């Protein structure tokens, strides 16, 4: 599969001695050298690399690419050039704004790359040619420089919310439960600003919504630090009614399309710890990954401030001179919500827990150190994990668990299996990776990581059909996962090479069948003895098997 390089390509892109071109590397073919030409699959398009680019990512159909290009006939006659205008052209890939062949070529390029594409007539201007400057049925050439591109995502899948990535973020993005800090500005088609966040941004929970229906849908697609422009159709904005003047900004007329510039500054992960929306953990500071989260039976030391919904502090531990609380999880030393949440925390982690009465003190009144907790109170704990000594992990399949224990053991097993599969892939132990991922999928049939890693393993064992099935399942679960899309593209390259090998193999087998058939027919005619008849049966079966094997539909 395609591999990202740590090398800074901007420093070496003109060094012709390098053998590798990022963005072109696939397992089934060596990368292009500068000056080398290659067919792009079975499209009839030829690509010759003139200058390497930098990075490793390539655009996709639907993205907006900014390019310089020079179109010419085979005799060298130039019929179109952005160089003459000294201004690059921005096109939407997949719409054939130059030609469909140019689009097909651009999606193989990386930023800064220059390549020469030779296009057959059907990928150029076809039987009609072009306005007297390109004769009918002409093979044409395009020298293309990929200046830059913008990823374009149809967030709503119906064209109602289009996201253009102006500046890429880093790491993961927020989720539906998370608290996000964003900056934004909203404009109408004529450029009128109708809403804007404070300069420092605004915080809100994604699930609670903000601004308009499109906003939370788009926010969950952003990575930390990502800047994007949203084009929002009226049905995802303010509809036919529009919106009146608000907070010093003018009104938004009905049926208005909105242009929203947005930046995801940061976010705080919120986790539904119990799975029933009764214990939430908002992570203020991530803990140490060296030893992972605490588990059931772990000895933990925590500090916390406990409050009622109105802000009344009813208990403190490890704060203002108080002694921290040390306890063993899953032994009912503290309320259930705090116990379960503590078992998910890492050393150094700082979090705010919101605990429903069912996991708190229930419907009874309880007197604590600093205040009385009324019946049916929702509680808030601001907790820091000071130390954690984990109990021995027990994820063996032979161990029997009760229902509650099984619920807690499941994520431990899944995590171990996924980590083991990653190690197996690095060691080229593809069968081991397949077995571990299959165990995960037995309990979480749509686990994208397991499907992705098992597809990689199947590609390693040349089981391309099974790899294709896993990739399709992963994309059904997470349609925008770029890593899965990358190996899907690599798989297609492997399939092309495999089909070529199969075609050659079948051709040889058909040839052998032709040679065998006359002899087999002769033996069938001669048959005098019982042994001869046995030989005839064997030969006939061999012929039938060869013919059957040669059938591509078998």
C-alpha positions in Angstrom: 0.0 0.0 0.0 1.0 3.6 -0.3 3.5 4.7 2.3 4.0 8.2 3.7 7.6 9.3 3.8 9.3 11.2 6.6 11.6 12.9 4.1 10.9 16.6 3.3 10.2 16.4 -0.4 10.4 20.2 -0.8 14.2 20.0 -0.3 14.8 17.2 -2.8 12.2 17.4 -5.5 14.7 18.3 -8.2 17.1 15.5 -7.4 16.7 13.2 -10.4 18.7 10.4 -8.7 15.8 9.5 -6.4 13.8 6.4 -7.3 10.6 7.1 -5.5 7.8 9.5 -6.2 5.4 10.0 -3.2 1.8 9.5 -4.1 2.6 7.0 -6.9 4.0 4.2 -4.8 2.0 1.0 -4.9 3.1 -2.5 -4.1 2.3 -3.8 -7.6 4.5 -1.3 -9.5 7.7 0.6 -8.9 7.4 4.4 -8.5 8.0 6.7 -11.5 11.4 8.2 -12.0 11.8 11.7 -13.5 11.7 11.3 -17.2 10.0 7.9 -17.1 6.6 7.2 -18.8 3.9 4.7 -17.7 0.4 3.7 -18.7 -2.3 4.7 -16.2 -4.1 1.4 -15.9 -6.2 0.5 -18.9 -7.4 4.0 -19.6 -5.0 4.5 -22.5 -3.5 7.5 -20.8 0.3 7.7 -20.5 2.0 9.7 -17.7 5.6 11.0 -17.9 7.0 12.5 -14.7 8.8 15.8 -15.3 9.2 17.1 -11.8 8.5 15.6 -8.4 6.2 17.3 -6.0 6.2 17.3 -2.2 4.1 15.5 0.4 2.2 12.3 -0.4 -1.5 13.1 -0.6 -3.3 13.3 -3.9 -6.6 15.0 -4.8 -9.8 13.1 -5.4 -12.6 13.5 -7.9 -14.9 16.3 -6.5 -12.0 18.3 -5.2 -11.0 21.8 -6.6 -7.6 21.8 -8.1 -5.5 24.8 -9.2 -3.3 23.9 -12.2 -1.1 25.3 -14.9 -1.3 23.3 -18.1 -0.2 23.4 -21.8 -2.2 21.5 -24.3 -0.5 20.4 -27.6 -0.8 18.1 -30.5 1.7 15.3 -31.2 3.5 17.6 -33.7 4.1 20.1 -30.9 1.5 22.6 -31.9 0.1 24.3 -28.8 -3.6 24.9 -28.8 -4.1 26.1 -25.2 -1.9 27.3 -22.3 -2.5 28.9 -18.9 1.2 29.8 -19.0 0.5 32.3 -21.8 -2.1 34.0 -19.5 0.3 33.7 -16.5 -2.6 32.6 -14.4 -3.4 29.1 -13.2 -6.9 27.7 -13.6 -9.0 26.3 -10.8 -11.2 23.3 -11.9 -13.5 20.9 -10.2 -12.2 17.4 -10.8 -14.6 15.0 -12.3 -16.5 17.5 -14.4 -14.2 17.5 -17.5 -13.7 21.2 -17.5 -10.5 20.7 -19.5 -11.0 17.1 -20.6 -11.9 13.9 -18.6 -8.3 12.6 -19.3 -6.8 15.6 -17.6 -9.0 15.0 -14.5 -7.9 11.3 -14.5 -4.2 12.4 -14.6 -4.5 15.1 -11.9 -5.8 12.6 -9.3 -2.5 10.8 -9.6 -0.4 13.9 -8.8 0.9 15.5 -5.6 1.3 19.1 -4.8 4.0 20.8 -6.9 4.4 17.9 -9.3 4.7 18.5 -13.1 3.8 15.7 -15.5 3.1 15.2 -19.2 0.0 13.2 -20.0 -0.7 11.7 -23.4 -4.4 11.2 -24.0 -6.2 9.0 -26.5 -8.9 10.7 -28.4 -11.7 9.4 -26.2 -10.0 11.0 -23.2 -9.3 14.2 -25.1 -11.7 15.8 -27.6 -13.1 12.7 -29.3 -14.5 12.4 -32.8 -15.5 16.1 -32.9 -12.1 17.6 -32.1 -12.1 21.2 -30.8 -13.1 24.2 -32.7 -10.6 23.9 -35.6 -7.5 23.8 -33.3 -7.7 20.1 -32.5 -8.6 17.8 -35.4 -11.1 14.9 -34.9 -9.8 11.7 -33.3 -6.6 13.4 -32.2 -4.2 12.2 -29.6 -3.3 15.2 -27.5 -0.7 16.0 -24.8 -1.1 18.1 -21.6 1.8 19.2 -19.5 0.2 19.8 -16.1 1.5 21.4 -12.9 -0.6 20.8 -9.8 -0.2 24.1 -7.9 -2.6 23.2 -5.1 -6.0 21.8 -4.4 -8.8 22.1 -1.9 -10.6 19.0 -0.6 -14.4 19.3 -1.1 -16.7 17.2 1.0 -20.5 16.8 0.6 -21.3 16.8 4.3 -25.0 16.2 4.0 -24.7 13.8 1.0 -27.3 15.8 -0.9 -25.4 18.9 -1.8 -27.0 20.9 1.0 -23.8 21.4 3.0 -20.6 21.6 1.1 -17.3 21.9 3.0 -14.1 23.2 1.3 -11.0 22.6 3.4 -9.0 25.9 3.3 -6.4 24.8 5.8 -5.9 21.3 7.1 -6.0 20.5 10.8 -4.2 17.8 12.8 -5.1 14.8 14.8 -8.7 13.8 15.4 -11.8 15.9 15.4 -14.6 16.3 17.8 -17.7 14.1 18.3 -21.4 14.6 18.7 -21.1 14.7 22.5 -18.0 16.9 22.7 -17.6 20.5 23.8 -16.0 22.5 21.0 -14.4 26.0 20.7 -14.9 27.5 17.3 -14.5 30.8 15.4 -16.8 31.6 12.5 -18.1 34.3 10.2 -21.3 34.0 8.2 -22.0 35.9 5.0 -24.7 36.1 2.4 -24.1 35.7 -1.3 -23.5 39.5 -1.7 -20.8 39.4 1.1 -23.0 40.9 3.9 -21.9 39.6 7.3 -24.9 38.3 9.2 -23.3 36.6 12.1 -19.8 36.3 13.7 -18.3 34.6 16.8 -16.3 36.6 19.3 -12.6 37.0 18.5 -11.7 34.3 21.0 -14.3 32.0 19.7 -17.4 30.5 21.3 -17.8 27.2 23.2 -20.8 24.9 22.9 -21.7 21.2 23.0 -22.2 19.8 19.5 -25.3 17.9 20.5 -27.0 21.1 21.7 -26.5 22.7 18.3 -25.6 26.3 17.4 -26.3 28.9 14.8 -28.2 26.7 12.3 -28.9 23.0 11.6 -25.9 22.7 9.3 -23.4 23.9 11.9 -23.1 20.8 14.2 -23.3 18.5 11.2 -20.2 20.2 9.7 -18.3 20.7 13.0 -18.0 16.9 13.6 -16.2 16.6 10.3 -13.5 19.1 11.2 -10.1 18.2 12.7 -8.4 20.3 15.4 -7.1 23.5 13.9 -8.9 22.9 10.5 -10.2 26.0 8.7 -13.0 25.5 6.2 -15.6 27.3 4.1 -19.2 25.9 4.3 -21.7 26.5 1.6 -25.1 26.0 3.2 -28.4 25.7 1.3 -31.5 27.2 2.8 -32.9 23.9 4.1 -29.9 23.5 6.4 -29.8 27.2 7.2 -32.9 29.3 8.1 -35.3 28.0 5.5 -38.1 30.0 4.0 -38.6 32.1 7.2 -35.1 33.5 7.4 -33.9 35.1 10.6 -34.5 38.6 12.0 -31.7 41.0 13.0 -29.7 39.7 15.9 -26.9 40.9 18.2 -26.2 43.9 16.0 -26.2 41.9 12.7 -28.7 42.4 9.9 -31.5 40.0 9.2 -31.2 36.9 7.0 -33.8 36.8 4.2 -35.8 33.6 3.6 -34.3 31.0 1.2 -30.8 32.4 1.7 -27.6 30.5 0.9 -25.0 31.0 3.6 -21.2 31.1 3.3 -19.7 30.2 6.7 -15.9 30.5 7.3 -15.2 28.3 10.4 -12.2 27.2 12.4 -12.2 24.4 15.0 -9.9 25.9 17.6 -10.1 23.0 20.1 -12.4 20.6 21.7 -12.9 18.6 24.9 -13.9 15.0 24.4 -17.1 13.9 26.2 -17.6 10.2 26.7 -20.8 8.4 27.6 -19.1 6.2 30.2 -22.0 3.9 31.0 -23.6 3.8 27.6 -27.0 5.0 28.8 -26.3 8.7 29.0 -26.2 8.7 32.8 -22.5 9.2 33.4 -20.6 11.6 31.2 -16.9 12.3 31.3 -15.5 15.5 29.8 -11.7 15.3 29.4 -10.0 18.6 30.3 -6.5 17.2 30.1 -5.4 13.9 28.6 -3.5 11.5 30.8 -0.4 9.5 30.2 -0.6 6.7 27.6 2.4 4.7 29.0 0.2 2.3 31.1 -3.2 3.0 29.6 -6.4 3.6 31.6 -7.1 2.1 35.1 -9.2 -1.1 35.1 -11.5 -2.9 37.5 -9.6 -3.8 40.7 -7.0 -1.1 40.1 -5.7 0.9 43.1 -6.3 4.6 42.3 -5.5 7.8 44.0 -7.6 10.8 43.0 -8.3 14.4 44.0 -11.7 15.9 43.3 -14.2 18.7 44.0 -17.8 17.5 44.1 -20.7 19.9 43.4 -24.5 20.0 43.1 -26.1 21.4 40.0 -26.4 24.8 41.6 -22.6 24.9 42.2 -22.7 24.0 45.9 -19.6 22.1 46.9 -20.4 19.2 49.1 -17.1 17.4 49.2 -13.4 17.8 48.5 -10.5 15.4 48.4 -6.9 16.3 47.8 -7.8 20.0 47.4 -7.0 22.9 49.7 -4.9 20.7 52.0 -7.3 17.7 52.0 -5.9 14.2 51.8 -6.4 12.6 48.3 -8.8 9.6 48.1 -7.2 6.2 47.6 -9.4 3.3 46.8 -9.7 0.1 44.8 -12.1 0.3 41.9 -15.1 -2.0 41.6 -15.2 -2.6 45.3 -18.0 -0.1 46.1 -15.8 2.3 48.1 -17.3 5.3 46.3 -20.6 6.0 44.4 -21.1 3.8 41.3 -20.7 6.7 38.8 -17.4 7.8 40.2 -16.2 4.2 40.5 -16.9 3.3 36.8 -15.5 6.6 35.5 -12.3 6.3 37.5 -11.7 2.9 35.9 -11.6 4.6 32.5 -9.0 7.3 33.5 -5.3 7.5 32.9 -2.7 8.8 35.3 -2.5 12.6 35.0 -5.9 12.8 33.4 -8.2 15.7 34.5 -11.9 15.4 33.8 -15.4 16.6 34.8 -17.9 13.9 35.5 -21.7 14.5 35.3 -23.4 11.7 37.3 -27.2 10.9 37.2 -28.9 10.1 40.5 -29.1 6.4 39.5 -25.3 6.3 39.6 -25.0 8.7 42.5 -26.9 8.8 45.8 -30.3 7.8 44.4 -33.5 9.2 45.8 -32.2 9.6 49.4 -30.8 12.6 51.2 -27.1 12.2 52.2 -25.0 14.4 54.5 -21.4 14.8 53.2 -18.4 16.7 54.5 -19.4 20.2 53.4 -23.1 20.1 52.5 -26.2 17.9 52.3 -27.0 16.2 49.0 -30.7 16.3 48.4 -32.6 13.3 47.0 -32.4 12.6 43.2 -29.5 15.0 42.8 -27.4 15.2 39.6 -23.7 15.5 40.7 -20.6 17.0 39.1 -17.1 15.8 40.0 -14.0 17.6 38.8 -11.4 14.7 39.1 -7.7 14.3 38.6 -6.1 10.9 38.5 -3.0 11.3 40.7 -1.8 7.7 40.6 -3.0 4.3 39.3 -1.7 0.8 39.9 -3.5 -1.5 37.5 -4.8 -4.9 38.4 -3.5 -7.7 36.2 -5.4 -7.5 32.9 -7.5 -10.5 32.2 -8.6 -10.7 28.6 -8.3 -14.4 28.0 -11.2 -16.0 26.2 -11.2 -19.0 28.6 -12.2 -16.8 31.6 -16.0 -16.7 32.4 -17.5 -13.3 33.1 -20.8 -12.2 34.5 -22.9 -9.7 32.6 -21.5 -6.6 34.3 -18.0 -7.9 34.1 -18.4 -8.9 30.5 -19.5 -5.4 29.6 -16.3 -4.0 31.2 -14.0 -6.7 29.8 -15.2 -6.3 26.2 -13.3 -3.0 25.4 -10.2 -4.4 27.0 -10.3 -7.5 24.7 -11.0 -5.4 21.6 -8.1 -3.0 22.4 -5.7 -5.9 22.9 -6.8 -7.7 19.7 -6.4 -4.5 17.7 -3.0 -3.7 19.1 -1.9 -7.3 18.4 -3.2 -7.1 14.8 -1.1 -3.9 14.3 2.0 -5.7 15.6 1.3 -8.7 13.4 1.0 -6.5 10.3 4.4 -4.9 11.1 5.9 -8.4 11.4 4.2 -9.4 8.1 2.3 -12.0 10.1 -0.8 -11.6 7.9 -2.6 -14.7 9.1 -2.2 -13.7 12.7 -3.6 -10.2 11.9 -6.6 -11.7 10.2 -7.4 -14.0 13.2 -7.1 -11.1 15.7 -9.2 -8.7 13.6 -11.8 -11.5 13.1 -12.1 -11.8 16.9 -12.9 -8.1 17.1 -15.5 -8.3 14.3 -17.2 -11.2 16.1 -18.1 -8.7 18.9 -18.1 -5.4 17.0 -19.0 -6.2 13.4 -18.6 -2.6 12.2 -15.3 -1.8 13.9 -13.6 0.3 11.2 -10.0 -0.3 12.6 -10.5 -4.1 12.5 -11.9 -4.0 9.0 -9.1 -1.7 7.8 -6.3 -3.9 9.3 -7.9 -7.1 8.1 -8.1 -5.7 4.6 -4.4 -4.8 4.8 -3.7 -8.4 5.9 -5.8 -9.8 3.0 -3.9 -7.7 0.6 -0.7 -9.1 2.0 -2.0 -12.6 1.4 -3.3 -11.7 -2.1 -6.9 -12.4 -1.0 -8.1 -9.3 -2.9 -11.8 -10.3 -3.0 -11.9 -10.5 0.8 -9.9 -7.3 1.1 -12.5 -5.5 -1.1 -15.4 -6.8 1.0 -13.8 -5.4 4.2 -13.0 -2.1 2.6 -16.6 -1.7 1.4 -17.9 -2.5 4.9 -15.5 0.0 6.5 -16.6 2.7 4.1 -20.2 1.9 4.9 -19.5 2.6 8.6 -17.2 5.6 7.9 -17.7 6.9 4.4 -15.2 9.8 4.8 -12.3 7.8 6.3 -9.3 8.8 4.1 -7.0 6.0 5.3 -9.6 3.4 4.1 -9.9 5.3 0.8 -6.2 5.2 0.4 -5.9 1.4 0.7 -9.0 1.1 -1.6 -7.1 2.9 -4.3 -4.1 0.7 -3.7 -6.3 -2.4 -3.9 -7.6 -1.3 -7.3 -4.0 -1.2 -8.5 -3.3 -4.7 -7.1 -6.5 -5.9 -8.8 -5.4 -4.6 -12.2 -2.1 -6.4 -11.9 -3.9 -9.6 -10.6 -6.3 -9.5 -13.6 -3.4 -9.2 -16.0 -1.7 -12.3 -14.4 -5.0 -14.2 -14.5 -5.6 -13.4 -18.1 -2.1 -14.7 -19.0 -2.7 -17.8 -16.9 -6.0 -18.6 -18.5 -4.6 -18.1 -22.0 -1.9 -20.7 -21.3 -4.5 -23.1 -19.8 -6.7 -22.8 -22.9 -3.7 -23.5 -25.1 -3.0 -26.7 -23.1 -6.7 -27.7 -23.4 -6.5 -27.5 -27.2 -3.5 -29.8 -27.3 -5.0 -32.3 -24.9 -8.4 -32.6 -26.6 -7.4 -34.5 -29.8 -5.5 -37.1 -27.9 -8.3 -37.6 -25.4 -10.8 -38.0 -28.3 -8.5 -40.6 -29.9 -8.3 -42.6 -26.7 -12.1 -42.6 -26.3 -12.4 -44.1 -29.8 -9.8 -46.8 -29.3 -11.0 -48.1 -25.9 -10.6 -52.0 -26.0 -9.7 -53.0 -22.5 -11.0 -52.1 -19.0 -7.7 -50.4 -18.2 -8.1 -48.4 -21.4 -11.6 -47.3 -20.3 -10.2 -46.2 -17.0 -7.5 -44.2 -18.7 -10.2 -42.7 -20.9 -12.2 -41.6 -17.9 -9.1 -40.0 -16.3 -8.2 -38.1 -19.5 -11.8 -37.0 -20.0 -12.0 -35.7 -16.4 -8.7 -33.9 -16.9 -10.0 -32.2 -20.0 -13.2 -31.2 -18.2 -11.4 -29.9 -15.2 -9.0 -27.8 -17.4 -12.0 -26.3 -19.3 -13.8 -25.6 -16.1 -10.8 -23.9 -14.6 -10.5 -21.8 -17.7 -14.0 -20.4 -17.2 -13.7 -16.9 -15.7 -17.2 -17.2 -14.2 -16.3 -20.4 -12.3 
